[in-house]
C-alpha cells in the first residue's frame, strides 16, 4: 500500500481556512485564495462557531475552490464563522487481525459497543492498483452451500460474481446465507467474510447482525453497516473500507476473503446524488459519466496475487429498478465482472428459495474451479446436462401453454417432469440448509433417474461417467465424495 506523506505540524497550521463561501446540500465550498497543496480525497476538519467539530472529504479541488462533502451534514452551519482545516492525508482504516468479529458503521467506527481495535497499521481506503503482471488467474472452488450456485454457477477463488436482484426479492436472505455458509474446500489458509451493507434500513441492519450472531458466524465476519439515513458520502466510503479490511487480512494475514457488497445500486444512487450537488453534467439516467470507472475501481480489487497465499473473492449484490437488466448499474457491472446470478420474481412467487433463474445466469470462470482434484470429475458434465435438461423442460412448458400436452412425446413428458422436479429438489432448499458440493451433485444424479435410457437421453454426459456415477449403477464400496474421483 502507498502511504500518503504526512505534513509536519507547522505546515498543518497553515492549512486552516476561514474562507467558507457557500453551503449546498451536504457540500461546503471553501475559497483557497490561490494556495496550492490541497488535493482530491483529502480529509478536512470543520469547526463550527459553537465549538462542534465535524469531518469531511474533498470531492473536487481547483486552483481557488475546494468542495468538501461533510460526513455529518451541513445543517446549522454559519459559513462566515466556520473554520476548515485540511489534514494533508486521505482517509485511512486502522487494520489488524482484530477486525474479525467486529461491527462497524459506514465510516469504520465501531457499532458493537466495543473499544476501537488496536491497529498495527493504517491503510488508505482507496487501495493501490494491482499490477496485471502480478495477478494470478482465479482458481479453486468456494462452496456456498447453495446447490444452484455450487453446482451450476460455481464461485471461484479470486472471481467477481454479482447477484442481480430486484425489489421484493430475498437477496438479503441469500447474502446472509452465503456469508454464514461459505467455505474453501481443503484450504490450508483461514477463510473469512467481509460483509458491507449500503443504504439499508435499520430493520435490515438488525437482521444481518442477528443472523451472524445467532449462527456463530460473526467470529469470522467483518461487518460494515451503512444506513439509508446516513450521509451519502458514507455510502461511497463503505465498500472501500470493506475492501481495505479484506486486503489486509488477505495479503498480510494469508487468509481467503469473500467480500459481499449489498446493495451496489444504493451506492450508485449516492454517486448520482453527489454528482447532482456538484452540478456535474449527467450521463445515462442521470448517473455520472464516470460510473463505469468508479464501479471498476471497486470490483477490480478482487483477485489473487502471485507469491501471496491469500485471495479476495467478490459477490456484489445489486437491485435492478423495475427488473430492468439494461439499467446502468447491472449493465455496467456485467461488463466488469465474470458472470451473474439472477434472482427471478416468477420463481419467488412459486415459493422457490433461492429463486435463481438458471437460464440467464452464468459463471464465466466455473471451468477453472471444478473437476478432478477440485470438486469431483463428473461436475462439469453433470452441470451441462442439468442446465440442458432444465432449459428444454422450460421450453416445453411454453409450448404446452400454446398447444397443450397432447402433442408431446413420451420423452418430452420426461423433460417436462424433470423441470418441475429440478425446481423443487435442486433449486429449492431451506434458508438454513447447507449442502456440500457432493450432496448437490448427488441430487442432480437422482433427478436424472427420470430418464430410463441414460446413455441415449443424457447426451451431455459420457458413457464412462454414466457408468461410474449414475446412482443405479454405483459401486457401494466407492467413496464418491473423494476429490480425486
N, C-alpha and C positions, 0 to 999 in steps of 0.2 A: 504494500500500500504506500502511496506517495503522501508524505506528511506535508501539511501546509506550514510554511515557515512562520515562526512566532514573531510578534512585534514587541520590542522592548517597551517597558513602562513609559519612558519619556516620549516615544513616538506614539504610543497609545493615547496619551493625554492630548496630543494634537489632533486626534481623530474624533473630537467632540464637536458637534454642530448644534447651534440653537437657531437653525435656519429652516425649520419645517415650514412648508408653504401651503400644503393642501392635504385634505383627507378625502379619499374617495372609496367608500365601502371599507374593505379591510386594508386598503393601501394608504401608506403615508409617503408623501413626496418631500424630499429633502434637497435644498439647494446646496451644492457642494462648493460654490464660489470659485470654481475653476481648480480646486485642489485635486491632484491625481492620487492614485494609490488605492482607491476603493474599488472592489471587484465584485463581480456577479457571484451570488451564493454566499456572500459573507454574512456573518451573524451580527445583529445590531442589538444594543441595549437601549431601551427608550425609557426616560424618566419623566413622569408627569409632574405637574405643579404641586400636587398633593403628596409627592414622595413615592408614589406607586411605581414599581419597576415592571416593565413589560419587555418582551423579547420579540425579535422578528428576523427576517432574512431578506437580503437584497434579491429582487426578482429581475431588475433591469437597472443598468447604470449607463449614463452618458457623461460627457465632459462636465456638465453642470448639474444634472439631476440624478438622484438615486431614488428608485422606487422600492419601498420596504413593505413587505407583507407582514403584518403583526399576527403572532400566534394567538394572542388573547383578544384580538379585535381592537377597534379604534373608538369605541363608544366613550364619551366623556372627555375626549382629548381637546385641549386648547393648544392649537399649533403654535401660537405666538410664545407660549411659555414652556414648550416641550423641548427636552434635551435629548439628542440622539448621539450615541457613541458607537462607532464601528470597531469591532474587536479584532479585525485582521485575520480571521480564520473562518473556515466553513464549519458547518455543523458536524459534530463527531459523536460516535456512540462508544461509551465505555464498554470494553469487552473483556470477558474471561469465561472460563467454563461454568461459572456460577449463573450464567444466563439461563441454563436449563432449569425448567421447573418454575420460571418466573413469568409474571403477567405485567405487561407494560401498556401505557396509552400510546396514542399516535405520535408522541414526541419522544418516546423512550423513557418516560417517567414511570416508576413503579406504581401499579394499581392494586397490588396484593397485600398492602399494609406491612410489607417487609422493608428493611433498610435497603438503600442503594447497594448495588453489587460492588464488591471490591475489585476494581479494574486492574488488569495487568497492562492495559494499553488503551488508547483511544484511536478509533479508526474513522476516517472521513466517510460519510454515508453515501457519497456518490461513487465510491469504489474506484477501481482502475481497470481500464480495458484489458481483456485477456489477449495476449499475443496469439494470433491464429496459429502460428507455428507450434506454440506450446500446448495447444488444445489436443486432447486425446479423444478419439471417436467414442461416442456413447456406447456402452456395452453393459451386459448383465441385467438381470431381471429384478424388478422391485415388485413384491407381492402386496396387493392392496386388500386381499380378502374378498373382493367382489368378482364373481365369476366372469361377467361380461367384459370387464376391463382386463383381468389377468389372462383370460382365455383368448379373447378376440382382438383387443386393442392394448396390447401389453405395454406397460410403462417400463422404460429402460433407464438405467442409471446415467444421469447427465443429460436427459432429454427435457424438452419443454412440451408438455402435452396439456392443452387447455380443455376445460369443460365449458361448453356453450349451454346456457340455461335460459330461462325466461321467468317473468313474474309469476309467482304462484307455484313454481316447481320446487321440489325439495333439494335444491343444490346445497343448502346449509347442512342438511342431514347427511348428504353424500360426502361433503367436505369433512365433516366431523368424523364420519365412519372411516374414511381413508386415513385421516390423521391418527385415529386410535389404532388401526389395524396394520398400517404399512410396515413392511419389514424387508430386509435383503436376505435372500436365502444363502446360507453358507458363508456369510461375510465375516471376515476377521476383525474388521473395524466396527465401532459402535454406530448405531443408527439413531437419528433424532429427527424431529419435525419442527420447522419454524412456520407458525400459522399467523397470518396477518389479515385481519378483517377491517375493511374500509367502508365508512359511511353506513354502518349498520345501526339498528335501533338498540335501545337499552335492553329490550327483551331478547334480541338475538345475541347480544354480548353475554347476557346471563346464561343463555342456553349453551354457548360454547364453553364457558367456564365450568358449568355443572357437568357437561359431557366429559370433559377431560379429567375433572376432579374425581367424579364417581367411578370412572373406569380405571383410575390409577395411571392414565397415560400422561398426565401433566408432568411427571418426573422427567420425561424425555421430550417435552414440548417447550418451545419459547413462544409465548402468545402476545401478540400486539393487537390492541383493540382501539379502533378509531370510530367514534360515534357520529351519527348523522348531524348532530348539532355542534360538533367540534368545528373549528375553523377549517376552511378549505385547504389552507397551506399544510395542515397536519396530514390531510389525505395524500398530499404529494410526498410527504416525508415518510409515511408509514411503510410502503413497500421497500424503500431504500434502507430504512433502519433494519427491517427484517432480513434483507439480503446481506447487509453488512454483518449481522449476527451470524448468518449462515456461512458466510465466507470465513469468518474467524474460526468457527467450530470445524469447518471442513478442512481448511488449509493449515491451521495451526494445531488443531486437536485431532486431526486424522479421522474425522467422523464422516459418515454418509448422511447428507441432509436432504430431506424432502421439504420444499418450500411451497406452501399453499397460500395463494393470494386471492381473496374474495372481498369485494366484487370489483373487478377492473373497470367496469362501466362506471361505477361511482367515482373511481379515480379519474377517468377521462372527463366526467362531468365537472370535476373540480378544475381540471386544466382549462375547460371551456369557460368556467366562471371567472377564473383569474385572467384569462385572455381577454374577456369582455371588460373587466375592470381596468385592464391596461390599454384598452381601446385598440387591440390588435385587429388586423384585417382577418375576418373568419374564413375558414375553409369549408369542407363538406359539413353540412348540417350545423354550422356554427362552431365546429371544433377547430382548434388552431391548426395551421398548416403543418406544424412540426409534430403532430400527433404520432405519426409513424415512427419517427426517430426517437421520440420520447418513450413510446412503448418498447422499442427495440433496446433502449438503454437499460430497461428493467429485465426483459426476457433474456437478453444475451448474457446476463450474469450467471446463468446456469451453465453447467458443463463439468468436464474433468480436465485436469492439468497434468501434463507429463511430469513424472517424478513426485507427485503428491498422491498420498493414499486416499484422501477424502474426495468427495464429489458433491455437487449440488444439482438436484433434480427439481424442476418446477412444474406445478399444476395450477396455473392461474384459472380462476373461475370468473366468467363474465356473463351478465344477463343481456339478452337481445331484446331491446324495446320492440313491442308489437310482434315478437317472434321473428324478427327480420334479420336474416343472416347477412344481408347486404349493408346493415348498419355499419358505420365506420369502425367501431371498436372490434366486433367479431371479424369483420372483413380484413382489417389490417393485421389483427392478431393471427389470422390464418396464414398470412404471408410470412410471418416471422417465426412461427412455431412449427413443430414437426407432427402435425396431425390435429385432430379434435375429437372430443367425445360429446355427443349431442343428446341432451335430455329432451324427451318428447312429451307433449301435452296429451296426445291421444293415449299413450301407454299409461300416463299418470291417471287419467280418468278411468281407465280399466283396472286400476288398483295394482299396477305393476311397479314394484320398487326394487332397485333404482330404475327409473323409466328411460333407459338408454336406448336410443334409436340406432339399431345396428347398421342400417343401410348407409347413411351418410357419414358415420363415424369411421375413423381410421387412426392408426399409429404408424407413421412412416418408418420408424426405426424398430418396429416389432421384430423383424427378422434377425436383428443383431443381438437379441437377448433371449431367444428361445431355442429349443432343440437339445440335442445330446450334450450333457455336461452343464447345461444351464437350467432347463426345466425338465423336459422329457422329449425323447426323439420323435414322438408322434405328434407333438404340439402343433407344428406348422400345418401338417396335412389335415389334422383334425379341425383346426381353426378355419381353414379354407373350405372344408366340407360343411361345417356348421353354417358358415356365412352363406354359402351357395344354397343349401337346403332351405334356410330361412328366407332368403331372397325369393326363391322360386315359390315357396308357400305363400308369401305376401302377394306376389303377382297373381297367383291363383285366387286369392281372396278377392282381389279387384275384379277378376274375370267372373267369379261366381256372382258378384253383385250385379253383373250385367246379364249373363246368360243362364245362371242357375247351376246347381251341382250336377244335374242330369247329364250334362255334356262332358263331364270329367272322366278320365280313365281311372283304373284302379291305382296306377302309380301316382296320378295327380292327387287322388284322395289321400295317399300316404304322405305326400309333401304338405298337403293342407293340414293334416293332423299333426305333422311334425312342427309346423309353425306355431300351432296352438300350444303344444307340449313344450316347445322351446321357450316360449314366453313364461309359462307357468313354473317350469322346473329349472331352467338355466338362468334366464334373466332375473326372475323374481327371487328375492331372498330377504331375510329379516334384516332390520336395521342394526341389529347386534350380531348378525350371523357372519362369522369369519371363516370362510372356506379357503383351505390351502389350494395351491395350484393343482395338486394331484386329485383332490376331490372334484374340482371344477372339470378337469379333463375326463374323469370317470363319469360324471353326469352327462357329458357330451356323448361318450360312447354308449351310455344307457339309452339316450334318446335315439341313437342311430339303430337300435334294435327294431324300430318301427319298420325298417326295410328288410324284408326276408331274404333278399338276394344281394348281400352287401358287395360282393365282387363285381356285380353288374350295375348296381344302382349308386354305389358310392364311388363316383368317378374321380373324385379329388384325392383319394387315398390309395396308395399302392397295395397290391395283394399281400406283400410281405408284412406291411404294417397291420392290415386287417387280420391276418393270421395270428400275429403276436398280441395285438391289443384288444381285438373285439371281445366284448365281455363274455360271449357264449363260447369263445374258443380259448380262453385264458388257461394257462397252467397255474393252478392254485399255489404252487411252490415258488413261483416267481415273485420277486419284490418289485412291483410296478411303480412304487414311489421312489425308486432309486434314480438319482440324477444321471446316472450313467446309462440308463436304458432309454 
